[in-house]
Amino acid sequence: MNTIIRKSMLSVAGLAFAGGVFAGPIAAHAATPVDGKPVAVAVQADKPDTGKLIPHGTQGAQSRIALNDEQTANVKAIIAATKKAGMPERAAVISIGTSLQESKLENLGHLGDRNDHDSQGLFQQRPSSGWGTPEQITDPDYSTTAFLKGLKQVDGWQDMPLTVAAQTVQVSAYPDAYAQWEQQAADLVAQYWNS
């Protein structure tokens, strides 16, 4: 019995020693300021979770284009409008992927004979279809908000592949074309969502 008590006491003493070794020096450093000045710690904002950006994986071959300053500004405008609408990162991926297909993220005015009817702006929205005036749909904030309003009306858009959600809003003659931009759209959202 004496041996059991003695072993128990040594175990407790060992734990106390180990706790002092691990907690003691750390606690001592935490309580002692360096040169009496506060230390600034840089914290990087978390990037959006890729699983939330592309929940179904990409479909088919993916396309990618290099962006100029105007296109990058339009990406940031789409993200800002998505946040303002209170929608998640996935909505920005769908919006950017749609704009990549429709205009390559360029805010297009009326293209004359090359134009598809009267389609304009980032999303190639048509004034004659009720999307707004040419001035409105060539405003990135307005056109994105209009697209997102349409997206919100699609039941279960959050659980749809990008191409299905985009096509439901856009009603394109090329419904599968949106899928090719999903990876680049997700990469852009990951890069600029918290910037």
Number of C-alpha atoms within 10 A of each C-alpha: 5 7 8 9 10 11 11 12 12 12 12 12 12 12 12 11 13 12 11 13 11 10 11 13 10 11 11 10 10 10 8 9 11 10 7 7 7 8 9 6 6 6 6 7 9 9 13 19 12 16 10 14 23 20 15 12 13 16 16 12 9 13 13 13 9 8 13 10 8 12 18 16 15 21 28 20 17 28 27 19 21 24 15 11 14 10 14 15 22 24 26 27 29 31 27 30 28 31 27 25 19 22 16 20 25 24 20 18 17 16 12 9 8 7 13 12 15 17 22 27 26 31 29 27 24 18 17 12 9 8 17 16 14 18 13 16 28 23 17 24 20 19 25 28 20 18 24 22 13 15 22 15 11 15 10 10 18 17 12 15 19 30 22 18 25 27 18 16 17 18 10 13 8 10 15 15 17 26 23 22 28 29 22 19 25 23 16 19 26 19 12 15 20 12 9
